[in-house]
Amino acid sequence: MRKSMLPVLLISLLTTTAFAQDGGYYRDRSLPERGNVHYAWADVLRVDPVYDVVQSSHPQQRCYQQQVVQQGDGSTAGTLLGAVIGGVLGHQVGHGRGNTAATIGGAVVGGMVGNNASSGNRVVDQTRCEQVGERVSEQRRIAGYNVEYRYHGDVYFSRLNYDPGDRLRIRIAIRPAD
């Protein structure tokens, strides 16, 4: 080999050795240094869902039709209609000067009759409901996942709130032992 290639090969060998010692993890250089924290990927061996049972209750009602007597309130329309009809009839009965008095008297009496007619009681159907108890239902839902994974030959277990799939990103914090 040529002497000029020797330094290039030596630098290349040192760089390759440094990357090989990295062990498959990398440092997130966009984050500030936090106590030698690194991230790596572990192989997921097993994922088991963990279930919870959630209970919910719903009120139950029984509804039925019931006839109810409803009192009228003496509507204005009934009073006016009665007064008009009474006034017309009074006007037909009276003659001369008594015609005006008969018209007024017919209107007053007709208004009272119309008011009484509109304020009478009537029977209507109403829907009534009453609570007769509660219905309790149970539902299973996933509360998390027990995950078994391998990193550098060692097996670890964690409970996660998601299914990681085939690979799991892990955080490695290196500290001196006490």
Secondary structure, DSSP 8 states (H G I E B T S, - for coil): --GGGHHHHHHHHHHHHHHHTTTT-B--TTS---SSEEEEEEEEEEEEEEEEEEEEEEEEEEEEEEEEEEE----HHHHHHHHHHHHHHHHHH--TTHHHHHHHHHHHHHHHHHHHHHTSEEEEEEEEEEEEEEEEEEEEEEEEEEEEEEETTEEEEEEESS--TTEEEEEEE-----
